[in-house]
């Protein structure tokens, strides 16, 4: 069975750019949610409510794992070395 990287390699660059943009937007949303959860957890610890802090920790851990899994689907770079035909030492 082929992996997602093998399928993305011959894909149209426009499709690859759309996929990459969608993943980046989702990662930005995950980081924003984690910051919001951290703010709420810090406020709850200050108010002597550690139960919410532990729930926030669990939610943030789930979001972190989701972010790591999303990084797996980022397309590989298509940057290739350009060889100079006039330079025989490359």
GINORNOR-V275398 format. One record per residue. N is the residue number from 1. RES is the residue in one letter. SS is DSSP state (alpha for helix, beta for strand, coil for the rest). PSI is psi in degrees with one decimal (NA if undefined). D_LAST is the distance of its C-alpha to the last C-alpha in Angstrom with 2 decimals. Layout:
{{N | RES | SS | PSI | D_LAST} {N | RES | SS | PSI | D_LAST}}
//
This chain:
{{1 | X | coil | 137.2 | 36.82} {2 | X | coil | 152.1 | 33.67} {3 | X | coil | 169.9 | 32.74} {4 | X | alpha | -32.2 | 32.58} {5 | X | alpha | -38.3 | 28.77} {6 | X | alpha | -31.9 | 28.48} {7 | X | alpha | -36.5 | 30.95} {8 | X | alpha | -24.7 | 29.28} {9 | X | alpha | -50.1 | 25.83} {10 | X | coil | 7.6 | 26.93} {11 | X | coil | 156.1 | 29.41} {12 | X | coil | 136.7 | 29.75} {13 | X | alpha | -31.8 | 28.02} {14 | X | alpha | -41.0 | 31.47} {15 | X | alpha | -39.3 | 32.98} {16 | X | alpha | -41.0 | 30.26} {17 | X | alpha | -39.1 | 30.82} {18 | X | alpha | -42.9 | 34.56} {19 | X | alpha | -45.2 | 34.28} {20 | X | alpha | -41.1 | 32.15} {21 | X | alpha | -41.6 | 34.60} {22 | X | alpha | -42.2 | 37.58} {23 | X | alpha | -40.7 | 36.30} {24 | X | alpha | -41.2 | 35.57} {25 | X | alpha | -41.8 | 39.08} {26 | X | alpha | -38.6 | 40.62} {27 | X | alpha | -38.4 | 38.88} {28 | X | alpha | -41.2 | 40.20} {29 | X | alpha | -39.9 | 43.65} {30 | X | alpha | -44.6 | 43.52} {31 | X | alpha | -38.9 | 42.68} {32 | X | alpha | -43.7 | 45.46} {33 | X | alpha | -39.0 | 47.91} {34 | X | alpha | -37.5 | 47.03} {35 | X | alpha | -40.3 | 47.73} {36 | X | alpha | -42.4 | 51.00} {37 | X | alpha | -41.1 | 51.99} {38 | X | alpha | -40.9 | 51.23} {39 | X | alpha | -45.0 | 53.44} {40 | X | alpha | -38.5 | 56.25} {41 | X | alpha | -41.9 | 55.94} {42 | X | alpha | -37.8 | 56.16} {43 | X | alpha | -38.2 | 59.21} {44 | X | alpha | -33.8 | 60.85} {45 | X | alpha | -37.9 | 60.38} {46 | X | alpha | -25.6 | 61.98} {47 | X | coil | 16.5 | 64.92} {48 | X | coil | 50.0 | 65.37} {49 | X | coil | 76.0 | 64.11} {50 | X | alpha | -14.5 | 61.57} {51 | X | alpha | -43.9 | 61.90} {52 | X | alpha | -34.7 | 59.89} {53 | X | alpha | -41.1 | 57.27} {54 | X | alpha | -37.0 | 56.77} {55 | X | alpha | -38.7 | 56.63} {56 | X | alpha | -38.6 | 54.06} {57 | X | alpha | -44.6 | 52.00} {58 | X | alpha | -43.3 | 52.13} {59 | X | alpha | -39.7 | 51.21} {60 | X | alpha | -36.5 | 48.32} {61 | X | alpha | -39.7 | 47.04} {62 | X | alpha | -43.3 | 47.22} {63 | X | alpha | -36.5 | 45.32} {64 | X | alpha | -44.1 | 42.64} {65 | X | alpha | -39.4 | 42.20} {66 | X | alpha | -39.1 | 42.13} {67 | X | alpha | -40.7 | 39.34} {68 | X | alpha | -40.0 | 37.28} {69 | X | alpha | -34.6 | 37.89} {70 | X | alpha | -32.7 | 36.82} {71 | X | alpha | -25.5 | 33.44} {72 | X | alpha | -30.5 | 32.86} {73 | X | coil | 0.7 | 33.04} {74 | X | coil | 133.8 | 30.50} {75 | X | coil | 151.5 | 27.80} {76 | X | coil | 156.3 | 24.26} {77 | X | coil | 142.6 | 21.68} {78 | X | coil | 14.0 | 19.99} {79 | X | coil | 125.2 | 17.13} {80 | X | coil | 155.5 | 13.88} {81 | X | coil | 134.8 | 10.39} {82 | X | coil | 117.6 | 9.99} {83 | X | coil | 136.6 | 6.92} {84 | X | coil | 118.2 | 7.47} {85 | X | coil | -19.7 | 8.78} {86 | X | coil | -12.3 | 9.45} {87 | X | coil | 105.7 | 6.21} {88 | X | coil | -7.1 | 5.65} {89 | X | coil | 3.0 | 3.80} {90 | X | coil | NA | 0.00}}
//
